[in-house]
Amino acid sequence: MTPMCSNYDAVTSTERLRLHYGVELPPGVNLRTDVWPTYQAPFVRRHPHADVGDDAVPAREAMVGLFGLVPHWAGEVAFGRRTYNARSETVAEKPSFRDAWRNGQHCIVPVERIYEPDWRSGSAVPTRIQRKDGLPMGIAGLWASNRKATGEELLSFTMLTVNADDHELFKHFHKPQDEKRMVVILHEHQYDEWLSAPPEKSKEFMRQYPAHLLISTPDPDRGKRKR
């Protein structure tokens, strides 16, 4: 498996979460911005009571979960260290993801910036990727609920990815011999459509985000920071 996005900066600002995703974090939540697999971070999902017809019930809700999907049958939190990305081509068949995919457990991961290694110089240079307009990204993901790993409900999520061999920006990241991948960045008008899409429509969202709407900046000190 080609590793993809294992490090990003989450949207944790109350104002930006409300303005760009229409959600608020649960009270008392204090999250760090830089996220690695099995770190706690926010994700957005469709509110379970969004269809009851009550105007007081929001369409979306923000939850906090582990970055790295821990399926309902997994017995340890460390499972999420290898499930932080899901390949869109195989997500419906892979045991780790197939239940969440078939049940339409869609989410949006609020992201300010993601980080990928640029190998064009011959060695990995951590590189920051973000939207050119300065707005946060909404990355398509799946979420899961697990009670086996800790004895209490554990929420977790993964980011979906697509092939990026021909993408003008993401084709530059990772080792030359590796397949190029990129996370599925949604357009704002797709947010509610994605959150409520049935499984048979989910593949329609698995598309590349236009390169001209993104910007990349070398950040060589990123890997030197303490995790």
C-alpha positions as CSV (number, residue, x, y, z in Angstrom):
1,M,0.0,0.0,0.0
2,T,1.3,3.4,-0.9
3,P,1.2,5.6,2.2
4,M,-0.7,8.8,1.7
5,C,-1.8,11.5,4.1
6,S,-0.6,10.6,7.5
7,N,-0.1,14.2,8.8
8,Y,-2.4,17.3,8.6
9,D,-3.4,20.4,10.4
10,A,-7.1,20.1,11.6
11,V,-9.6,22.9,11.6
12,T,-10.1,23.5,15.3
13,S,-11.2,27.1,15.3
14,T,-14.8,27.4,16.6
15,E,-15.4,30.3,14.1
16,R,-14.0,28.4,11.1
17,L,-15.9,25.2,11.9
18,R,-19.1,27.2,12.2
19,L,-18.6,29.3,9.1
20,H,-17.3,26.7,6.7
21,Y,-18.9,23.4,7.9
22,G,-21.9,24.7,9.9
23,V,-21.0,22.8,13.0
24,E,-19.8,23.3,16.6
25,L,-17.5,21.0,18.6
26,P,-19.0,19.4,21.7
27,P,-18.4,21.7,24.8
28,G,-15.2,21.3,26.7
29,V,-13.2,19.8,23.8
30,N,-9.6,20.9,23.5
31,L,-7.8,19.5,20.4
32,R,-4.3,20.0,19.1
33,T,-4.0,21.2,15.5
34,D,-1.3,18.9,14.1
35,V,-2.7,15.4,13.6
36,W,-1.1,12.0,13.1
37,P,-2.6,8.5,13.1
38,T,-4.5,7.7,16.3
39,Y,-4.6,11.3,17.4
40,Q,-8.0,12.8,18.3
41,A,-9.4,15.2,15.7
42,P,-12.8,16.6,14.6
43,F,-14.9,15.1,11.8
44,V,-18.3,16.1,10.5
45,R,-21.1,13.7,9.8
46,R,-24.8,13.9,9.0
47,H,-26.9,14.4,12.2
48,P,-28.7,11.1,13.0
49,H,-32.0,13.0,13.5
50,A,-31.6,15.3,10.5
51,D,-34.7,13.8,8.8
52,V,-37.2,14.2,11.7
53,G,-38.4,17.5,10.4
54,D,-37.4,19.5,13.4
55,D,-35.8,22.9,12.5
56,A,-33.9,22.8,15.8
57,V,-32.0,19.8,14.6
58,P,-29.0,20.7,12.4
59,A,-28.2,18.9,9.2
60,R,-24.6,18.2,10.4
61,E,-22.8,17.5,13.6
62,A,-19.2,17.7,14.6
63,M,-17.7,14.7,16.5
64,V,-14.3,13.9,17.8
65,G,-12.6,10.7,16.8
66,L,-9.3,8.9,16.2
67,F,-7.6,9.6,12.9
68,G,-7.3,6.0,11.7
69,L,-10.5,3.9,11.3
70,V,-11.1,1.3,14.0
71,P,-13.8,-1.0,12.7
72,H,-16.5,-2.3,15.1
73,W,-14.8,-5.7,15.3
74,A,-11.2,-4.5,16.0
75,G,-9.9,-5.2,19.5
76,E,-7.3,-2.5,19.8
77,V,-6.9,1.2,19.2
78,A,-3.6,0.7,17.5
79,F,-5.5,-0.8,14.6
80,G,-6.0,2.8,13.4
81,R,-2.2,3.2,12.7
82,R,-2.7,1.5,9.4
83,T,-6.2,2.6,8.4
84,Y,-5.9,6.4,8.2
85,N,-6.4,6.3,4.5
86,A,-8.8,4.1,2.4
87,R,-8.3,3.5,-1.3
88,S,-11.5,4.3,-3.2
89,E,-10.9,1.4,-5.6
90,T,-10.9,-1.3,-2.9
91,V,-12.8,0.4,0.0
92,A,-16.0,-1.7,-0.6
93,E,-14.1,-5.0,-0.3
94,K,-11.4,-4.4,2.4
95,P,-12.5,-5.8,5.7
96,S,-11.3,-2.7,7.6
97,F,-13.6,-0.3,5.6
98,R,-16.4,-2.3,3.9
99,D,-19.0,-2.1,6.7
100,A,-18.6,1.7,7.0
101,W,-18.8,2.0,3.2
102,R,-21.8,-0.2,2.8
103,N,-23.6,1.5,5.6
104,G,-23.0,4.9,4.1
105,Q,-21.1,6.1,7.2
106,H,-19.7,9.2,5.4
107,C,-18.0,12.1,7.0
108,I,-16.0,15.2,6.2
109,V,-12.6,15.8,7.7
110,P,-12.0,19.5,8.3
111,V,-8.5,20.3,7.2
112,E,-6.4,23.5,7.0
113,R,-3.4,21.9,5.4
114,I,-2.0,18.4,4.6
115,Y,1.6,17.4,4.4
116,E,3.3,15.2,1.8
117,P,6.9,14.3,1.0
118,D,8.3,15.8,-2.2
119,W,11.0,13.5,-3.6
120,R,12.0,15.5,-6.7
121,S,15.3,16.6,-5.1
122,G,16.2,12.9,-4.4
123,S,15.2,13.1,-0.7
124,A,12.0,13.7,1.0
125,V,11.1,17.4,1.6
126,P,7.9,17.8,3.8
127,T,5.5,20.0,1.8
128,R,2.4,21.8,2.9
129,I,-0.6,21.6,0.6
130,Q,-3.6,23.9,1.0
131,R,-6.3,25.7,-0.9
132,K,-5.1,28.7,-2.8
133,D,-8.0,30.8,-1.6
134,G,-7.1,30.3,2.0
135,L,-10.3,28.4,2.9
136,P,-10.2,25.1,4.7
137,M,-10.6,21.8,2.9
138,G,-13.3,19.2,3.4
139,I,-11.9,15.8,2.8
140,A,-14.3,12.9,2.1
141,G,-14.0,10.1,4.7
142,L,-15.7,7.3,6.5
143,W,-16.4,7.0,10.2
144,A,-16.9,4.0,12.5
145,S,-18.0,3.3,16.1
146,N,-16.2,0.6,18.2
147,R,-16.9,-0.6,21.7
148,K,-14.6,-3.6,21.7
149,A,-11.2,-1.8,21.9
150,T,-11.8,0.2,25.1
151,G,-15.1,-1.0,26.5
152,E,-16.7,2.4,25.7
153,E,-17.7,3.9,22.5
154,L,-14.7,4.9,20.4
155,L,-15.3,6.9,17.2
156,S,-12.8,7.0,14.5
157,F,-12.4,8.0,10.8
158,T,-10.4,7.6,7.7
159,M,-9.7,9.7,4.6
160,L,-10.6,8.4,1.1
161,T,-8.0,8.6,-1.6
162,V,-7.8,8.3,-5.4
163,N,-5.1,7.7,-8.0
164,A,-3.1,10.9,-8.8
165,D,-0.5,9.7,-11.3
166,D,-1.7,12.3,-13.7
167,H,-2.5,15.1,-11.2
168,E,-0.5,18.2,-11.9
169,L,0.3,18.7,-8.2
170,F,0.0,15.4,-6.4
171,K,2.1,13.5,-9.0
172,H,5.2,15.1,-7.4
173,F,4.8,13.5,-4.0
174,H,6.1,10.2,-2.6
175,K,8.9,8.1,-4.1
176,P,9.3,8.0,-7.9
177,Q,8.5,4.3,-8.0
178,D,5.4,4.6,-5.9
179,E,1.9,5.0,-7.2
180,K,0.7,8.6,-6.7
181,R,-2.3,9.1,-4.5
182,M,-4.3,12.1,-3.3
183,V,-7.1,12.5,-0.7
184,V,-10.6,13.2,-2.0
185,I,-11.2,17.0,-1.5
186,L,-14.8,17.9,-1.8
187,H,-16.3,21.1,-3.2
188,E,-18.5,23.0,-0.7
189,H,-21.7,22.3,-2.7
190,Q,-21.0,18.6,-2.3
191,Y,-20.8,18.5,1.5
192,D,-24.5,17.6,2.2
193,E,-24.7,15.4,-0.9
194,W,-21.7,13.4,0.3
195,L,-22.9,13.0,3.8
196,S,-26.3,11.7,2.7
197,A,-25.2,9.7,-0.4
198,P,-26.3,6.1,-0.5
199,P,-23.5,3.5,-1.1
200,E,-24.4,3.0,-4.7
201,K,-23.8,6.7,-5.3
202,S,-20.6,7.1,-3.2
203,K,-18.2,6.3,-6.1
204,E,-19.4,9.4,-7.9
205,F,-17.6,11.6,-5.4
206,M,-14.2,9.8,-5.8
207,R,-12.6,12.4,-8.1
208,Q,-9.4,14.5,-8.2
209,Y,-9.6,18.1,-6.9
210,P,-8.3,20.6,-9.5
211,A,-4.6,21.4,-9.1
212,H,-5.1,25.0,-10.0
213,L,-7.1,25.5,-6.8
214,L,-4.3,24.3,-4.6
215,I,-0.9,25.5,-3.6
216,S,2.2,23.7,-2.2
217,T,5.0,25.1,-0.1
218,P,8.1,23.3,1.1
219,D,8.1,23.0,4.9
220,P,11.4,21.2,5.7
221,D,11.2,21.7,9.4
222,R,7.8,19.8,9.6
223,G,9.4,16.4,10.2
224,K,11.7,17.8,13.0
225,R,8.8,18.8,15.2
226,K,8.0,16.6,18.1
227,R,4.9,14.4,17.7
